[in-house]
Each structure stands twice: as structure tokens, then as C-alpha cells.
């Protein structure tokens, strides 16, 4: 492990150390920061961002960018709200909307060789307009479907955390198993002191786990990383890079739609501002802060969760201190710049070796 760090492969170390520093600083300034209630609220606050960020990690691994994820999340939530479908059918309508957008954008990028930055920037504008059209003149719709609203209002007993972590603990090896066991027990105890394990957080962890297995344990995942690392070499090796790119954009937009549903479930409404604001930028920043490289081919899907925790914790801590919005934006921007700088320096070190 030490040798990997010397080679510039820092992995999740910077963000883990950053989370420790954030926890110490804000807990010393406000004793409520590490309280079970506040940390449970933090888990709910980052659910939508982490889901979007999970899809954006795949796009970044491909060496591309998706600027439309926030707008897609808002559009998908709006479609769900006006479709009249309830339960899983309403959720399915939102996910199909996201998948259709991803198929369209991924196909345009792949078939017409238009840069993803331009296509998704156009999508950012177009899907926002489509969202306004779907919502109609009122511009806001309240959610009453019990299935959708329960996604962010359901809390499971503490033993659920242990049950969910059991497969991970079985697969873990060496010192990581003990560390994960201690972490799992600590998290279960934390939620037990409040309302319980949030279902939304369980959904996010499940999505990230499945996506991580897709990247690390499947042929498609190997092709994805190879394409992001060197597009021409992947093409010469016989990889269908076009199919890989389209599939990645479909998955990313589908996860953006799921993030939009989680955000709507937490707020119990969909409106004109759904998916807008700093959601997209924070989701991209979370992936980078968590350790995913902007240069493609390097990173972990779990960086979506760790990076979201870092950004969410900083924002939550500043809210507890009553700091103004300008300060929050400046601090978040500084953290992102630091993370990108660390990634760039590590990349230069790998080249030098």
C-alpha cells in the first residue's frame, strides 16, 4: 500500500483524511455536528447528489463529461409527477425518461463525433425547457404517492445496516474486514440512536455497490476503463467503443433520473428549480474530490459516496454555523480546486516514474 502511494496512486486517502479534518473542525465549533440526528439528516441530504455522482463517475472514467445530469433529474421527476402513474410505475416512467435522454445524447456524441461537452451543454438548456413545459403554468406539483414519498421518509431498524453490510464483510479481505466491521457496527449504532437507517441511503449504497461491481467485475467494466484510458488503443484491441460510450451515457442519465426522484421524495414536490442550482456542479465535484480522475481511466465508483459525504459535510457544518451562502460557495470551490490539484500532481508523479 505504501508503495502505491509513492507511485502517486493515492486512492481514497485524501478524501478520508479530509473527512476526518472536517469532522474535527465542525464538531469543535458546534457539538451538534456529530449528533445522530444531524448525521442522519446528512445522509438524506446527500442521497440525490451521490446518485447523480455515481453516474458521472462512469462518464469521467470514460474521459467525457455530462453537463445535463441535473436538468435530466428535474425533467424525470417532472414526468413522474404529471404522468398520473403511481408506485413503481411512476418510478419506472422517470427512469425510462432518463434512459431515453442518455440514449439520445450518447448516440449523438458517438455517431456524429460531437464533443460531449457541447452535446450535454445543449441538453442542459433543452431539458430545462422541457421540464418547464411538462410542469405547466403552475410550475410546481406536490407529491402524494405514498410509494415515492416513502423513499426519503422510511427508516429501517439498526440491524438492517448489519444485514446490508454482511455480503461486503464476507467479500472483504485482510485488514479491511476488521475496519469495515467496526465501521458498520458504528454506523448501525449511530442510526439506532435516532430514527433508524434511512431507506434513501440504503438505496444509494445499493446503487453504488452494483455499479462498482459492474465496473470491476464485468467485461463491460474492463472495456469502459480501457476506453477511458486510451481510446485508440481500445479501438485497436477490438473493443466496440461506440457501444461502450452510448451505454455509459444511458446509465448516467438513468441514475440522474433516480437522483431526481429521491430529491423530489425528500421535498415532497417537483418545481421549476428541481435539478437546478448547484446540484450538477456538486455532483461532479463529489466524483473528483472522491478520487476519480478528470483525465479518464482512473477512479472508483465509491468516490461518488465519499466525495458526496465531503461536500455534504462541509455544507452541513457551515449551515450549523450560520455562514452565508457566498462563504459556502467559496469554500466548496476551494476544496474542489485542491482535489483537482492533488489528482494532477499524482498524475505527473506517475508519468515521472
C-alpha positions in Angstrom: 0.0 0.0 0.0 2.8 2.4 0.9 4.5 1.6 -2.5 1.2 2.5 -4.3 1.2 5.9 -2.5 4.8 6.5 -3.6 3.8 5.9 -7.2 1.1 8.6 -6.9 -1.8 6.2 -6.6 -3.5 7.9 -3.6 -6.9 6.3 -3.9 -9.4 7.4 -1.3 -6.7 8.5 1.2 -7.1 12.3 0.6 -10.8 12.3 1.0 -10.7 10.1 4.1 -8.2 12.4 5.8 -10.3 15.4 4.6 -13.5 13.9 6.2 -11.6 13.4 9.5 -10.4 17.0 9.4 -13.9 18.3 8.6 -15.5 16.3 11.4 -12.9 17.5 14.0 -13.2 21.2 12.9 -17.0 21.4 12.8 -17.5 19.3 15.9 -15.2 21.6 17.9 -17.2 24.6 16.6 -20.7 23.1 17.0 -21.2 20.0 19.2 -24.4 19.1 17.3 -22.4 18.2 14.1 -21.7 14.6 15.0 -25.0 14.0 16.7 -27.1 11.1 15.4 -29.9 13.3 14.2 -27.6 15.6 12.2 -25.7 12.8 10.6 -29.0 11.0 9.7 -30.1 14.3 8.1 -26.8 14.5 6.3 -27.4 11.0 4.8 -30.7 12.2 3.5 -29.3 15.4 2.1 -26.6 13.7 0.0 -28.7 10.9 -1.4 -29.7 12.7 -4.6 -26.2 14.2 -5.1 -24.5 10.8 -4.6 -26.8 9.1 -7.0 -26.1 11.7 -9.7 -22.4 11.5 -8.9 -22.4 7.7 -9.3 -23.4 8.0 -12.9 -21.0 10.9 -13.5 -18.1 8.7 -12.3 -18.7 6.4 -15.2 -18.7 9.3 -17.6 -15.5 10.6 -16.1 -13.9 7.2 -16.3 -14.7 7.3 -20.0 -12.9 10.6 -20.3 -16.1 12.5 -21.1 -18.3 15.0 -19.3 -22.1 15.2 -18.8 -23.4 18.7 -18.0 -27.1 17.7 -18.4 -27.4 15.4 -15.4 -29.0 18.0 -13.2 -31.5 19.0 -15.8 -32.3 15.4 -16.6 -33.0 14.7 -12.9 -35.5 17.6 -12.8 -37.2 16.5 -16.1 -37.5 12.9 -15.0 -39.1 13.9 -11.7 -41.5 16.2 -13.5 -42.5 13.4 -15.9 -43.1 11.2 -12.9 -45.3 13.8 -11.2 -47.5 14.5 -14.2 -47.7 11.0 -15.6 -50.5 10.0 -13.2 -48.7 6.7 -12.6 -48.3 5.6 -9.0 -46.0 3.3 -7.2 -43.2 1.5 -9.1 -44.8 2.6 -12.4 -44.2 6.2 -11.7 -40.6 5.5 -10.8 -40.3 3.5 -14.0 -41.6 6.4 -16.0 -38.9 8.6 -14.5 -36.1 6.1 -15.2 -37.3 5.5 -18.8 -37.2 9.2 -19.3 -33.6 9.3 -18.1 -32.6 6.3 -20.2 -34.1 7.9 -23.3 -32.2 11.1 -22.8 -29.0 9.2 -22.3 -29.5 7.1 -25.4 -30.2 10.3 -27.5 -27.2 12.2 -26.2 -24.8 9.2 -26.2 -25.8 8.3 -29.8 -25.4 11.9 -30.9 -21.9 12.1 -29.3 -20.8 8.7 -30.8 -22.4 8.8 -34.2 -21.8 12.4 -35.1 -18.5 12.9 -33.2 -19.7 16.0 -31.4 -17.9 16.6 -28.1 -19.8 15.5 -25.1 -19.3 19.0 -23.5 -21.3 20.6 -26.4 -24.0 18.0 -26.6 -24.7 17.9 -22.9 -24.5 21.6 -22.5 -27.2 21.8 -25.2 -29.1 19.2 -23.2 -28.7 21.3 -20.0 -30.7 24.0 -21.8 -33.1 21.9 -23.7 -34.1 19.6 -20.8 -34.7 22.6 -18.5 -37.1 23.9 -21.1 -38.8 20.5 -21.4 -39.2 20.4 -17.6 -40.9 23.8 -17.6 -43.2 22.6 -20.4 -44.1 19.4 -18.5 -44.8 21.2 -15.3 -47.2 23.6 -17.0 -48.3 27.1 -15.9 -48.3 26.4 -12.1 -44.6 25.4 -12.2 -44.9 23.2 -9.1 -46.6 19.9 -8.2 -46.9 18.3 -4.8 -46.2 14.6 -4.5 -48.9 12.5 -2.8 -47.9 9.0 -4.0 -47.1 7.0 -0.8 -44.5 4.9 -2.7 -42.5 7.9 -3.8 -42.8 9.9 -0.6 -41.7 6.9 1.4 -38.3 6.7 -0.3 -37.0 9.5 1.9 -39.3 9.1 4.9 -38.8 5.5 5.7 -36.3 4.5 8.4 -35.2 0.9 8.9 -34.1 -0.7 12.3 -30.5 -0.7 13.1 -30.0 -4.4 12.4 -30.7 -3.6 8.7 -27.3 -1.9 8.5 -25.6 -5.1 9.6 -27.7 -7.2 7.3 -26.8 -5.0 4.3 -23.1 -4.9 5.2 -22.9 -8.7 5.7 -22.1 -9.5 2.0 -19.4 -6.8 1.9 -17.8 -8.1 5.1 -17.7 -11.6 3.6 -16.0 -10.3 0.4 -13.5 -8.1 2.2 -10.1 -9.5 2.9 -7.2 -8.7 5.2 -7.3 -5.6 7.5 -10.2 -4.1 5.5 -12.6 -6.7 7.0 -11.9 -5.6 10.6 -12.1 -1.9 9.6 -15.4 -2.4 7.7 -16.8 -4.4 10.6 -16.0 -1.6 13.1 -17.4 1.0 10.7 -20.6 -1.0 10.1 -21.2 -1.5 13.8 -20.6 2.2 14.5 -23.0 3.3 11.7 -25.7 0.9 13.0 -25.3 2.2 16.5 -25.5 5.8 15.2 -28.7 5.3 13.3 -30.2 3.3 16.3 -29.9 6.5 18.5 -32.0 8.4 16.0 -34.8 7.3 13.7 -33.0 4.3 12.1 -31.3 3.6 8.8 -32.7 5.9 6.1 -34.1 3.9 3.2 -32.8 6.5 0.7 -29.3 6.0 2.0 -29.7 2.2 1.6 -30.8 2.8 -2.0 -27.8 4.9 -2.7 -25.4 2.3 -1.2 -27.1 -0.4 -3.2 -26.8 1.5 -6.5 -23.1 2.3 -5.9 -22.4 -1.3 -4.9 -24.0 -2.7 -8.1 -22.3 0.0 -10.3 -18.9 -0.8 -8.7 -19.4 -4.5 -9.4 -20.3 -3.6 -13.0 -17.1 -1.6 -13.4 -14.7 -4.0 -11.6 -16.1 -7.5 -12.2 -17.6 -7.4 -15.7 -16.3 -7.4 -19.3 -18.1 -4.1 -19.9 -16.3 -2.5 -17.0 -12.9 -3.5 -18.3 -13.9 -2.1 -21.7 -15.0 1.1 -20.1 -11.8 1.6 -18.2 -9.7 0.7 -21.3 -11.7 3.1 -23.5 -11.2 5.9 -21.0 -7.5 5.2 -20.6 -6.7 5.2 -24.3 -9.5 5.4 -26.8 -7.4 4.5 -29.9 -5.7 1.5 -28.1 -9.1 0.2 -27.0 -10.4 0.5 -30.6 -7.4 -1.4 -32.0 -7.9 -4.1 -29.3 -11.3 -4.8 -30.8 -13.5 -3.0 -28.2 -16.7 -1.6 -29.6 -16.0 1.9 -28.1 -19.2 3.3 -29.6 -21.4 0.9 -27.8 -19.5 1.4 -24.5 -19.9 5.2 -24.8 -23.6 5.1 -25.5 -24.2 2.6 -22.7 -22.3 4.8 -20.2 -24.5 7.8 -21.1 -27.6 5.8 -20.8 -26.6 4.5 -17.3 -25.6 8.0 -16.2 -28.8 9.6 -17.3 -30.9 6.8 -15.7 -29.1 7.3 -12.4 -29.6 11.1 -12.8 -33.4 10.4 -13.1 -33.2 8.2 -9.9 -31.5 11.1 -8.1 -34.3 13.4 -9.2 -36.9 11.1 -7.8 -35.0 10.9 -4.5 -34.7 14.7 -4.4 -38.5 15.1 -5.1 -39.3 12.5 -2.4 -37.3 14.4 0.2 -39.0 17.7 -0.7 -42.4 16.1 -1.4 -42.7 18.3 -4.5 -41.4 18.9 -8.0 -41.0 22.5 -9.2 -39.1 24.7 -11.7 -35.9 24.7 -9.6 -35.8 20.9 -9.3 -32.4 19.7 -10.6 -31.0 23.2 -10.9 -28.8 25.3 -8.7 -25.5 23.8 -7.6 -26.7 20.1 -7.8 -24.8 19.3 -11.0 -21.6 21.1 -10.0 -21.6 19.5 -6.6 -22.2 16.0 -8.1 -19.2 16.5 -10.5 -17.1 17.9 -7.6 -18.0 14.9 -5.5 -16.7 12.5 -8.0 -13.4 14.4 -8.4 -13.0 15.1 -4.7 -13.6 11.3 -4.1 -10.6 10.5 -6.3 -12.0 10.0 -9.8 -9.6 11.5 -12.4 -10.8 14.1 -14.8 -8.4 12.6 -17.4 -10.3 9.3 -17.7 -9.5 5.7 -16.9 -8.8 6.1 -13.2 -11.2 6.2 -10.3 -13.6 4.2 -8.2 -17.4 4.3 -8.1 -17.2 4.6 -4.3 -15.7 8.1 -4.8 -19.2 9.2 -5.5 -20.2 8.4 -1.9 -17.0 9.6 -0.2 -17.0 12.8 -2.3 -20.7 13.5 -1.6 -20.0 13.0 2.1 -17.2 15.5 2.0 -19.2 18.2 0.2 -22.4 17.4 2.2 -20.5 17.5 5.5 -18.9 20.9 4.6 -22.2 22.4 3.6 -24.0 20.9 6.6 -21.3 22.2 9.0 -21.4 25.7 7.6 -25.2 25.7 7.8 -24.9 24.8 11.5 -22.5 27.7 12.0 -24.9 30.0 10.2 -22.4 31.0 7.5 -23.6 33.0 4.5 -24.0 31.4 1.0 -21.1 33.2 -0.5 -18.8 31.7 2.0 -20.2 28.2 1.3 -19.6 28.6 -2.4 -16.0 29.8 -1.9 -15.1 27.0 0.5 -16.6 24.3 -1.8 -14.8 25.8 -4.8 -11.5 25.8 -2.8 -12.0 22.1 -1.9 -12.7 21.2 -5.5 -9.6 23.1 -6.7 -7.5 21.3 -4.1 -8.8 17.9 -5.1 -8.1 18.5 -8.8 -4.6 19.8 -8.0 -3.9 16.6 -5.9 -5.1 14.5 -8.9 -3.0 16.4 -11.3 0.2 16.2 -9.2 -0.3 12.5 -8.7 -0.7 12.1 -12.5 2.6 14.0 -13.0 4.3 11.8 -10.5 3.1 8.6 -12.2 4.5 10.0 -15.5 7.8 10.8 -13.9 8.2 7.3 -12.6 
